[in-house]
Structure formats: structure tokens, C-alpha cells
Amino acid sequence: MIDDCGKNPMRWDCNKGGAGMNCFNKKRRPKIEIFAECFPGLISFGDIDGIVEINGQGLLLEWKSDLMNLPRGQYIMYRNLTTTGYLSVIVVIGNAETMEISHMGQFYLGSETPLKEATIDDVKDKIKWWVDGALKRVHTEIIRGLIG
């Protein structure tokens, strides 16, 4: 199990602020289901497992516990939201408690790469690769602006 909380850890302590295994979900997570009546058909808000932005580029983390196809609505949303290249999605299959990962895939430019076997190090490498690309793309656009 990974104990490193990183630079922006969740700050809810179930032992101090609430009882039970689901204390965070009960006391701190908004009940987004209440807004379902605002949308047509079966459309509703989904939760975001992780998202970061660097220089106008977004990376979204979608975490699933079981190896399965994404729900159709989620698949369509990620395909559509990634068409411009400003948003990428990494799909990870793994155990959130232990951070053991079995598979990883991604959406970029409206296309999905199939899930393939992966480890936590593979996911970290993919994230670092995305960060490098986001930084280089912005640097390139700044240079083009100065030259053009």
C-alpha cells in the first residue's frame, strides 16, 4: 500500500471527523444524484476521480475497480471531450486502497487506446509523458506567437 499523500491529499480524517467506512462519502461528497431530474433521459453528473490542468491542457483520471468496458455514456463523453486535444483521459483499473493497478488505457483526440496490462509505474510514466507534452506544447505556441 502507498502511504505518500502527495502535495494535495484528501484532508478528511474518518477517525476524527466521522464514524464508519463511508464517512467521507456520507459527510463530504456532494449527493450529485439529486440533480438527475435536471437532465434529459439517463444523463446525469458523474464524479471525477482526478483532474489536473497545466497551461490550458487538462488530464482527467478515470479509476475503475473492475476490468470492464466503460459505461456507454462515459465512453461517448470521453471520446467527445478529447477531440480538441486540450483534454486527455487516463483510464486506470486497480485497487484504490492498495494502489495496485492491473490495466491502463487512454482517450486522446477522440480516440481510445485499448486497456493493457499496467503497473503504478506505467501510470506514473504516462502522466509524466503527458506533463512533458503539455509543457512543450505551450512553449511551442509561445514561440510561434513571438515569431508569427
N, C-alpha and C positions, 0 to 999 in steps of 0.2 A: 504494500500500500504506500502511496506517495503522501508524505506529510507536508511538503512545501506548499504554502498557501499563495505564493507568488506576490505580486505587487498590489493586487486589488482583490483580496479574498472576500468571500461572503462573511459578513460580520455578525450573523445571528448565531448565538450560542444556545442550543436547546437545553443545556444543563442549567443555565442561568435564567433564560427568558421564557421558557415554556417546557411543558412535560410531554413526553411521548415521542415516538419515532417521527411523526409527521408534523412536529411543532412548527417548522418553518412554513410548510405548505398551508397550515391552518391559520397561522397568525401573521405572516408577512407576504405571502404570494397573493396577488390580486385574483379574485374569482372571475376570470375573463369570460366564463360561460354565460354570465348574466347579460352580456352584450349580444349573444347569438340572435336574439329577436330583431336586431338592427340590420341584419344582413339577409340577402335572399337565399333560398334553398338551404343547402347544408354548409354554406360558407360561414366561417367564424374566425375569431382571433386564434392564433396558435402561440405557444410560448417560444421564446428564443433561448436556446441553450447557451449561446455565447455570440457576441458580435464585437468587432473592433473596426476602427476607421483610421487609416493613415493617408494623409494627403489626398483626400477625396476618393480613396479606394476602400471598399468595405469587404470584410471577410466574416462570414457567418458560420458558426459551428452548429451542426445538427447532430445530436447524440441519440443513438438508439441502443437499447439494451439487447435486442434480439436481431439476429440476421434475418432480414426480411426486406421486401420491396417497400419503398416509401409509400404512404397513402397517396392515392391519385392526386388529390388536391395539393398536397405538399410538393409532389413531383412537378406538377404544372406551374406552381408558384416559383419554384427554384429555377426551372427552365426559363420562365419569362423574365424573372428579375435579374438573371445573369447575362441576358443577351447583349447589353451595352459594354460589358467588361468592367464596369465600375463596382460590381458586386460579384464575389465568388463564394461558393458554399463548399465546406468540407463536411462530408458525412462520415461519422465515426460509429462503429459498432463496438461496444465494450461494456465493461462493468464500471459504473461511475464510482462505486465505493472503493474499489481497489485500483482503479485506473488501468486495468488490464484491457488491452484492445485486441480485437481479433481481425477487423476489417476496416477499410477506409475507401472512400470514393470522393468525387467532387463534381460540382457544376461550374462551368465557366463558358462564357459566350453562348449560352443557351444550350449547351451540350452536357451530357452526363457521362462521366467515366464509370465503368462498372466497379462494383465493390471488389477489392482484392485483399488478400491477407496482409495484415499490417501490425505493427507494434507501436507503442507510445513514441519510440524514437522516430519511426516513419512519419507519424503525425507531426511531431515537432519539426522534422526536416521539411515537410510540406509547408508548414506555417512560416518557417524561416525563408523558404524559397519565395512564398507569396510576399513577405515583407520586403525582400530584396527587389522584387519586381515592382512593388508599389512605390518604393523609393526611387528606383531608376526611371520609372515612367514619368513621375512628376519632374525629376531632374531633366529628362529629355524635353518635356513640354516647356519648361522654363527656358532652356537653351533655344528651342525653336522660337519662342516668343521674343527672345533677345535678338536672334538673327533675322527672323521674318518680319 
